[in-house]
Amino acid sequence: MYNISRLLRSNVVSTIVPKRWNSINKRLNKVLNKMPLDPKHIAEAQKQRLKLKQKVAKVSPGIVNLQVLGCGAPGTPASVYLFTDQTRYLFNCGEGTQRLAYEHKTKLSCLENIFMTRTNWERIGGLPGICLTMQDVGVPAVSLHGPPGLDELFKAMRRFVILKDMKVEASEYSTGDVYEDHVMTLRYVVINREQSDCKGNATEEEQKQEEAPVDDTDYYAYERKKETGPQQESSTKSTNTTNWTKREENSVMAYICKLKPRHGQLSLEKCVDYGVPAGPLLGQLKNGNDITLPDGRIVRSCDVRAPDDPGPVFMFLDIPEREYLQDFKAKADLFAKYQQEADNESDQAAFIVHFTPLEVMRSEEYRQFMDRFSVSTRHIALNEVNNFSGYIAAHRIQFHLNQLDEHMFPLLREENNDYNAALPNDNDLVRSSSLSYMHIRPPKGIDRTLEASLNPTEYLGELELLPEFKDVLGKLKQHLTQHMERRSVAVRAEQYPRMIFLGTGSSIPNKTRNVSAILILTSNNSSILLDCGEGTVGQIWRFFGKTKAQAVLRSIKAVYISHLHADHHLGLIGLLQARKKLFGDECERLTLLAPEQISYWLRLYDCRFETIHKDYVLVKNADLLENPLNDERLLEIGIKEIATCRVRHCPHSFGVALKVASVGTHPDTNIEGDVKITYSGDTMPCDSLIELGRDSTVLIHEATMEDELAVEARIKMHSTLSQAIEQGRRMNARYTLLTHFSQRYAKIPRLRPDQQQSGLGTDLGIAFDNMEVTLDDLPVLCKFYPALKAMFISHFEEMEQKALKRGNKKLRLETAKNGADIKQCSPTR
């Protein structure tokens, strides 16, 4: 068994690209640590990217690295990032790839080609999110490579995945087609499914499914300042341009890649011997060009350079089912030239990345295929054989928060299962985890494989270095003494409802806050999910651990979607697929409470990609405005009533109120009987939500912006912190929990100076990812802010500096507008 044990502590890899080109790259990618670019800046970033591309196209590839972004562990995508000195390529893009790319500082501004092995959600679920981010960093166009159907994904999502500043192209390829650029030559190999009577034909029930109305709503019209037309509030019933024909996935794509040869190192001694003068002639020789000296003598490049480095070969394979093995064997000749019988040793494959599931890899046919490769070929498995997700930042912050309260912030449960018996005789198989680096063409002095891992000692040591944290933590523990005495793990396990925050960020995921999702446990075997952003299933796997996560996924009886912005529902299909994969035909249908317009997207995906219509029953949010839902299905899961209201955000946005039966004793809150939980979704201050949530036990309200950005919050139709707090007090909510923070506040939201002095009110709390809250926890949440501030002091000070600069800029603009002298009126610190 090959053991990968090195920890990569830096993502910086030296290259041969000139420094000024690197500086352009850094400016382009710096946006990954900030909010998305304004549209006017996107155009400038695209121009810079095109200039850089033209320059590096003439440079031979130097160092080439294969980075495992996602290793295919439970709740983790299987995706690989291939990056050279000049160009980046992505192979497969499952749900969660965008977040891993953000965490590990992957430079998306240079990514222009994405290669997919399949068209199922497990492989393409992250495409919408990563394409939105690529657009924001100035990528002008991206090409999608893979089996037929990729182009239909963005057509189906065109209303909530808006790519007006980036062109997405998807072409169909067949076996024998070749993609070639200055870095590598890639050959496509189509593997077809063995046709049978029971496969590939839609059932009569599926053919009779109703066509969903086309959704022509513009969900982002309110954000465009120069919008001339009114927002569209309803769907158009036309279905003329939509193809509702049932399509089955009958082919997958394999890729055989070979890097272009790298020119041998130029020998200056030989150049001197041949009389080559210093200057541009040396550069021509280095790039492989022969030159003519002033005296007429010809100097050949091969005479003054070391032998060329032949490009290594590597492959990407994904055989999802045994039905594909027959055609896979029939195309054995296409792979034979890279196996043991290769004519040249340099043609033998260096790496093979297997997206193939473990069940197929165990088959005799697949084992024989692997055995035909050279002993030097390294087989990298990206499937369930792996167990660590690679979300290091999520573990780091959870180790930190766990020091405040081990019950509310339990350590994440990623299990290290023993897979030694999974594949017999697998000495050539490499297990992997996210952030693994395989140097296909390594620089001198660097190991060929580097891997990330957890280091709890390091994370806890970081807290020891904080100047005031230890004292503040001691005071917090004193405040919580009585509370801690009255609770235990056993008592907590019997208390319902429990709220688990799986995603508390807005717009795009970052390394510490995923996008919106809140799990409400209503009993030991039932729960409801409020919103389901991308990566929600992965959050469940990491929070509960493998065994318990399966039980939790089975317990989810209903999913509520507040509105159709991508960050609130792109995880829904992944949730449906995860439940189907685990429980098969025994999987109970979900009750999906959502805007009616979601049916177009789900129905189209069902027709053109994978069957999902049997996995849910749609209940329209609008139907609950006047007639709250209170049927037997809800009573069975401990919910007595669900009511909705319209809120002030994009079209078809809703707030929701749940009446949940209280289970267990709650000595700290003295709550008896029903518990009313109100969830705002995304909204600016809204009277209808106040009426819906009147006298709530808990209000979960979005607090996207800090108070000083009230104008921006109004433009984007979001709430500030103070507005969210005021909403809770106006509806007489007993407690208010703030969530959906802008990614400006990745760790802790910024309060006004007066709020920082007085602290949070006794009825307030700040939500974090992987935070579990019972009713008894609600009274003590307000006491955590001083400790949180001390824990994230560097982030807090950075926010204060930004606020100061923003205030200075605003004052200068106001002074200039009034005609005063800017220099004389410039404020001081």
N, C-alpha and C positions, 0 to 999 in steps of 0.2 A: 504494500500500500504506500503510495507516495504521500508524504506528509508535508503540508504547507504550513510553516510556522512563523514566517517573518512578518513583522508588523511594519507597514509602510507609514511613516510619520509625516511624509511630505508628498504632495502631488506634483512637485516641481521636477521635471525631467529636462536635462540639458538638451539643446538642439543646435543645429548648424544654421538656423535661419538668422539673418542679420538682425541686430538688436532693434533697429528702428521698425522693422516689421513686427517684432514681438511686442513693441510698445503699442502699436495699433491694435494688435490682438488683445492686449490687456485692457485697453480702454473700452473695446467692444464688449469684453466679458465682465468688466467691473459692474455692469448693470445687474448681473446675476445676484449681487448682494444688496440690491436696492429694489425700488419699485419699478414697474415697466416704464419704458421710454414713452414720452409724448409722441404722437404721430409725426410731428415736424422733425423730431430727432431721429425717428426710425429711418427716414429717407437718407439722412446724412450718414447714418451707420451703414446703410446698404451701399452707398457710394464708396465708403472706406473699405468695406468688405470686398467689393468688386476689384478695386485697385490692388488690394493685397493678393487676391486670387490670381490676377494677371501676372504679378511679379513672381510668386512662388511656383507657378506652373512651369517655369523654366529650370527649377532647382530639382536635382535628383533627390529621392527620399533618403533621409539619414536614419535616425533612430525610429523604429516602429514598435508600438506597444499594443497589446491586447488587454483591455481592462474589463473585468467582469463587473458590470454595474449591478445586475441582479442575478442571483445564483439559482433561482427556481425553487428555493425553500418555501414551505407553506406561507402563503400570504405575501410572497415576494416574486416580482417578475423575473423571467429568464431573459436577460439582455446583455449584449456585449458591445463595448465601445472600442473601435479600432482607431488609433490616432497616430499620425506621423508628424513630422516636423511642420507640415503645411496643411494637411487635410484630415478631416474626421469622418468616420462612417459608423452607423449604428445598425446592429443586427438584432432585430426583434425589439418590440417596444410595448411590453405589457404594462398593466396598470401599476403605477408607482414608480415608473422609470424616471419621470420628471423630478420627483422628490430626491431620488438617489443621485441624479445628475447634479442637482443643486447642492446636496450635502458634500459631495466629493469634488466640487469645483470643476465639473466637466464643462469644457468650453463649447457651448452650443452655437456660438456665432460662426464657427467654422464647419458646422454640420450641414451638408447639403444632399446627402444620400442616405436613405434608410432602407434596409433590406429586410423583408419579412419572409419567414418560412411558411406561415399559414395566414388565414384570414379569420381566425376565431378570436374571441375577446382576450383569451389568455396571452395572445401574441400582439394584438393591435390595440388593446384597451388604453394604453398610455399615449397613443398617437395624438388625440385631440389636445391634451394638456401640453405635451412637449412642443407641438407645433405653435400653440399660442405663445409659449415662452420664446421660441425661436423667432417668431415675428417681432416680439418686443425687443430682442437684441439686435435686430437689423438684418436677419437672413432674408435675402430677396426672393429665393425660390428653393424648394426642396423637391427631390425626386423620390418617389416611392417605388420600390422594386419588389416583386413577389407574384404570388398566384393571382388569378383574375378576381376582381371585386373590390380591390383597395380603393378605387376612385369613388365607389358608391358610399363609403363610410362618411366622407365629408359632405357629400350631397345630402345625406340623411340628417347631418348635424348642422346644416348651413344656417339655421336660425339661432343657435346658441353657441356655436363655435365660429366666430367671425374672423376670417383670414383675408381681410381686404388689402393688407400691405405685404402679403407674401403669397406667391404662386405655388400651388401644390399640383404636381404632375404625377400621374400613375399610369404606367404603360404595361401591356401584357408581354410576357417573354416566354419563349419555348426552349426546349433542350437544344443546345448548340449555339444559342445567342451569347454574345460576349459584350461585357461592359469594360471599357478600358480608359484609363487616364494616365497621368504622369507618375502615379504611385503604384498601381497594380492592374493586373488583368483578371477579370472575374468571369467565370463561366456559369451559366444557369443550367441546372439539371431539374427537370420536372419529374416528380414521382407521382404516379397515378394510383388511385384506389382500385382494387379489384372489384368490378361491378358484380352485384348479385341482385336477386329479385327483391330482396327486402331493403336494399340500400338505394338511395338516389331518387326514389319516387315518393312524392308527397302523398300523405294519406288523404282520404276523402274529407275528413274533418278539417285538415289544414287548408285544403283548397277552398272550403266554404267560409273561411274566416273573412269577416267584413273588412273592406278597405277603410282605413282610418282617414279622416279628413286631413287635407294638407294644411300644415301650420305655417301661415305666412306672417306671423307676428314678428315685429322687430323688437327684440328684447333689450336692445342697447340704444334705442333712439334717444332716450332721455340724457345720455352722456354726451351726445354730440351737440356742441354749443350752437352750431349754425343749422340745426335741424329746421327744415322749412315745413315739412308735412306733419300732420298729427300722428301720434302713436296709434298703431293698429291694435285694437283691443280684442279682436275676434279672429277666428280662423276662417279661411276660405275653404269652401267645400269642394273645390275642383281637385280632381285626381288624374287629370289628363297626362301629366308628365311623369307620373310615378309608376315604376315597374313593380307590380305586386306579384310577379311570377315567383314561385318558390324555387330557390337555388340551393343546391347542396354543395358542400365542399368536397370535391372529388380529386383534388391534386394539391400537392405541397411542393415547395421549392427548396432545393439544396444548392449550395454555392461552393465552387472550387476557386480559390484565390491564389494568385502567384504575384509576389512583389516584383517590380521592375529591378533589374540588376543595379547595384550601386557601384559607381566608378571607384576603382582602386585609388589609394592615396597617392597624391602627386609627390614624386621624389625630387626635391630641389637640387640635390647633388647631381642627378642625371641631367636635369635641365641646364645646370651650369656646364656640365661636360659637353652638351650639345650646343652651347652658346646661346641659349634662350635668354633674352634680356628681361629684367624686371618690368612688370606692367601688365597690360590686359592680355598679352599672349599666354601668360601663365594660367589665367582664368579659362581661356579657351581649351588649353590642354587638360585642365582639371575636369572640364565638362565633357571630355571625350572627343574633342575636335582636333583634327590635324592642322598644323600651321605651316606657313612659309616664312622663313626668316628673310631679313633685308638682302642677304647675299644670295637668295634663291634656293637655299637648302630647305628641304621639307622635313619636318620633325613630326613623327607620328605619335599620337597620344599614348598608344599602348606601349611605346618604347620608354616612356618616362613616368609611367604609373605602375603601381602594383596591380596584380590581377584583379579583375572585377569580382565583386561579391555577388554570386547568383542569388536571385530572389527566392526566398523560401516559399513553400506551398502550405496552405492551411485551408480547412474546410469547415462548413457549417451544415449539420444534418439534423433533420427533424422528421422522424417517421412516427406519426401519432398512434397508429393502430397496426395490427398484424395484417389487415387487408391491403396495406401498401407494400408489404415485403416481396410479393411476387414481382411487381414492376421494379422494385429496388434491386432485386437479384438480376432481372433482365438487363439492367443498365450497369452491370458490374464492370464492363469494359471501360466505361468512362472514368472509373476510379482506379482501375488496375495500373495505369501508367504512373500512379503516385504511391503504389504499394511496394512491397518487397522487390517485385520484378521490374521496378523502374529502370530505364536505360541508364540514367545518371543518378548518382547519390543525391544530388541537389534537388532532384524531382520528387524524392520521397517526402511525404507530408510531414511537416514539423509539428503541427497541432491539428487536432480535430475536435471541434466543439459540438457536443451532442445535446441538442434540445429534446431528443427522443425520450419519452417517459420510461421509467424503470422497467415496467412490465415488458415492453418491446425489447429493451436492451438485454433482458434475460433470455430472450428467444435464441434458439440454436442458430438460426440464420444470421441474426445480427452479430452474435459472438464470432461466428466464422468470418464475417466481413471484417470485424476489428482485428482478428488474428492474422489477417493477410497483410497488415501493415508492418513496417519495420519496428524493431524493438525500440528505436529512438523516437518513434512517433508518440506524442503525448495526447492522451484522450481526456478531455475535460467534460465532465458531466454537469449539466445545468438542469437539474430536475429534483425530484423529491429525495434523492440521495443526500442532498445538502440540508443543513438545518439552521444556519445562521443567516439572518436577513441582510446584515450590513448597515442597518440604521444605527450607526454608532452614536450620533448626537442625541437620538431619542433615549438611548440607554444612559448617556452621560447626564442629561438633565434630570432623568428619573432617579438616578443615584443621588443627585443633589437634593431634589424635592423630598425624597424618602427620608432625609435627615430631619425634615420638619415634622412629618407625620407618616408613619409606615403603613397606616390603614388607608388614608386618603390617597397616598402616592405609593402604591405597592411597586416593588421592582418588577420589571417586565420579565415574562416567563418564556424565553426562547430556550427550548430544550436541546441538549446535546445527545441525541439518540445514537446508538451503536448500529451502524449499517454494514459492519464487516461481513455479514453473511448475505448481504443483498445480491452481490454479484460474485459468483464463484470464479476463482482464478483471474482476479481483476488487478493484477499487479501493475498494469499499465494505465489504470484509471486514476484521474486526479479529481478528488473532491474539491470543491471551491466554495468561496463565499464572496459576497459583494466586496468591491474594492481590491480584488486580486489583480495583480499585474503580471502578465506574461510577456517578456521582452522578445518579440519575434526576431527582431534585429537589434540586439542589445548594444549599448555603449560599453566600452571597456571598464571593468572594475565594478559593474553592477550585477547583482544576482539576477538570474533569469525569471524568478518568480518571487513576488512579494505579496503578502496578504494582510488584511486588517483583522484585528480581534479586539475584544473588550479588555479593559484594564481598570477594574474597580478601584484599585489602590491609587492609581493616578487621579481618578475623578474625585475621590474623597480628599486626596491631598490638595486638590485645587481649592477646596473650601478652607483648609487650614491657612492658606495664604491671604485670605480676605481679612482686612484689618478689624472690622467690627462684627463680623458674622458670629463669632463664638459667643460674645456677650449678648447679642440680640437673640440668638437661638436659646440661650439659657433663660431669658425673660419669657420667650414664647412657651417653653416647656413648663414654666411656673404657672402661666395663665391656663395651660391645658391640663394641669394636674388633676383637678376634680373631674374634668371631662374624661380623662384617660382612665380614671378609677372605675367609672360607671360603664365602660364599654370593654368588650373583648371580641375576639374573632368569632366566637360562637354566637354571641348576641348579635353582632353585626350581620352575620350570615342569614339571620332570621328576620331582618328588617327589610320591608318593602313599602314603597318603591325605593330603588337605588338608582342614582343617575351616574352614568359613566361617560365622560367626555372623551370621545375618540378623535375629534377634530375641532379646533377652536380658532383656526386662522381663516383669513378671507382671501378670495381671488385665486391665489396659487399656493401650493404647499411649500413650506420651507423645512429646514432640517429639524426644527423643534415644534412647529405647529402644522398639523395637517389641515385639510379643508373640512368643511362642516359635517359633523355627524355626532349625535348624542344617543346613547343607548339607555333606555329606561327599563330596568328590570322590575317587572310587576309581581312576579312570583318565582318560585324555584325553577319552573319550566316554561315561563312565558315572558316575552319582552316586546317592546316596540322601538323602532328606530326612527329618530327625528332627523331627517335629511341623511343623505348617503353620498358624500363626496368621494372623489377618486381615492383609492387606497383604504377604504373603510374596512374591508375584509382583512387586510394585512394588519390593521390596528387591533382587530379582534384577536387574531392569532397571537400577536405579541403580548397583549395584555393578559390573556387568560392562559396561554400555553396550549400545546397541541390537543391534549385530551379534553380539557374543559371548553376550549374554543369550539370543538365540534358540537358539544351539548348546547352552547350558547347560540350557534348558528341554527340549530334545530329549534331553539326556543323562540326565535324571532317570528312572531305571528303577523306583524303588520309593519309597514314602512310608510312614513309620511314624508312627502316632498313638498317643501314650501313654495318653490318657484323653479323655473327652468333655466336658471344660470348654471353653467357647466360645473361650477365648484360645489353645487348642492345635490347633483344627481348622477354624476358620471360613474359612481361606484355601484349603481343599482344592478347593472347587468353582471358585474363581477360577483355580487352577492347572490343573485339568482343562480349563476353557474356554479359557485362554490357549494351551494346547498344541493344542487342536482348531482354534482360529482360525488358528494359524500353520502347522500341518502337515496339516490336513484328514484325509482317510481314511488318509494315510500315518502318522498318529500311532500309535505303539506303545502298547498297553495298559500302564498302570501296575500294578505289584504293590502293593496297598494292605494294609499290615499294621496292623490296628486292632482295637479291641474289637468283638465281634460286633454290639453294640447300635447301631453307627453305620449299619448297613444300613437301619434304619427311616427315618432322616432322609434318606439318599441315595436310597433307593427312592421315597420320597414326593416328593422334589424332582424326580426323574426323571419321575414320572407327571404331576405337576401344574404343572411349570414348564418345564424343559428336559431333553432326553434326555442322560444322562451314563453310563448303565449300560454302554455299549460302551467306555468309556474306562478302566476299571480292573477288576482281578480282586481280590476280597477274600480275604485270608488272616487268619484269626482269631488274635489274640494268644494267646488261651487254648490254642490247639492247639500252640503252641510251648513250653509250660511243660515238657512231658515229652519232646517230640520236636522238637528244634531244626530249623529249616529249613536244608537244605544241598543243594538240587537244582541242576540245570544252569543255571536262570535266574540264580541268584546267582553261580555261578562265572564266567559270562560278563561280569559287571560287577565282578569282583574281590573279591567277598564269599564267604567259604568257609562261614560259618555265622551264623545269627541265632537267638538264644535269648531267652526272656522270663521274667520272674518277676512275681508280684503284689507291689505296694507299698502302703504305708499312706497312702492319700489317699481320694478319693471311690471309690464302687463302680466296679469294672472299670478300675482303674488298674494300669499295668504299667511295669516297667523293662525295658531291653533291653541285650543285649551283642552286638556284631558282631565277627567275626574277619575282618580285611581283609588282603589280601596287600600287603606293603610293596614299593614300587617306587622305584627310584633309590637313591642313596647318602645316608646320614645320618651324617656325620662327628661331629656334636656329640652324638649320642645313642647311636651304635653299635648301632642297632636293626637286626636282621636277621630275616628270616622274617615270620611273621604279626604283625599289630598287633591288639590287643584293645581295642576302644572300648566303654565302658559308659556308658549314658545313664540317669539316674535318672527322668526325667519329673518330676512333682510328687510329693513324698513327705516324710514325717517319717522320722527314723532307722529303718532297716529291715534286719533280719538277712537276709532273703531276697535283698535287693539285694547285700549283702556276699558272699554265697555265689555269686551269679550273676557278680559282677564280680571274683572272686578273681584276683589277679595281673594286673589290667588294665594295659595300657600307658597308657591315658588314661581317667580317670573324669570325665565331665561331669555335675556335680551341682547341683541347685537350691540356692540360698542366699537364700531370700526375705527373711528377717528378720535383724536384728542380734541379738547375743546377749542384750541386755537385754530383748528382746521374746519370750523363750522361751515364756512362757505363751500369748501370742497365737499364736505359731507352732504350738503344740500344738493350740489350738482349731481353727485353720484347716488343721491337718495338713500343715504345711510344715516346712522345716528352717531353722535359723539357720546363720550362717557357720561357727561352730566345730563344729556338728554335721555339716555337710557335709565339713569338713576331716577330722574324726574318722572319718567313713565311709570316706574314701579311704585312710586309714592302716590301718584295720582290715581292709580288703580287700587291702592291700598293693599298691595302685595306684601305679604309678611316678610319674604326674603327675595332679593334680586341677585341673580348670578349673571355676570357679564362675560360675553364670549364674542367670537367672530372679529378678532382684532386684526387690523391692518398688519401686513408683514413688516411695516416699519417698526412695530413693537413685537418682535419675534419672541421675546422672553417675558417682558412685563409692560403693561400699558402705562402711559405717562399721565399722571394726575396734575392738576393745577397746583401751584405752590401752596395755596391755602388748604387744599385737600391733603397735600403731603404733610402739613403741620398737624392737622386735626385727625388724619387717618381716615380709613373707611368707616362709614356708619355701621352700626351694629347689625344692620339688615343686609349688608352687601358682601359679595364674594367675587373673586377673580378666578375664572376657569382656566385650566391647563389641560393639555392633552394627557391622556392616561390618568385622569383624576376621577376617583370614585367618591361620591357624596351621598350620605344617608341623611335622613331628616334630622338626626341628632347632631350631625356635623354642621348644619347650617348656622347655629348661633356663634360658632367659634371661627368661621371663615374670615371675619373682619380682622382678627388678631394676627393674621399671617403677613400683612403687607410690610411691616418693618423688616421682618426676616427676609422676605422676598426682595426688598430693595437692597439689603445688605448682600444678599446672595448674587444679585445681578447688577452690582454697583457699576461695573465698567459699561454695561449696556445702558444703564440709567444715566450715567454722566454723558455718554454719547448722545442720547436723546436730548438732554438739556443743552448741549452745545448746538445741536441742530435747531432747537427752538430759539436759542439766542440769535443765531445767524438769520433765521427766518424773520425774527422780530426786527433786527437791524435793517434787513433788506426792505421790509415793509415800511419802516419809518423813513428810509432814504427815498423810497418811491413817493411817499406822501409829501415829503419835504420838497422834492423836485417838482411835484405837481403844483404845489403852492407857490412856486417861483423863488424859493429861498436858496441860499448858498449851501450846497450839500456838505462841503468841507467844514464850514463853521457849525453846522447843525448835526454833524455826525455823532451818534451816541458813543459813549465809552462803556467799558465793562464795569 
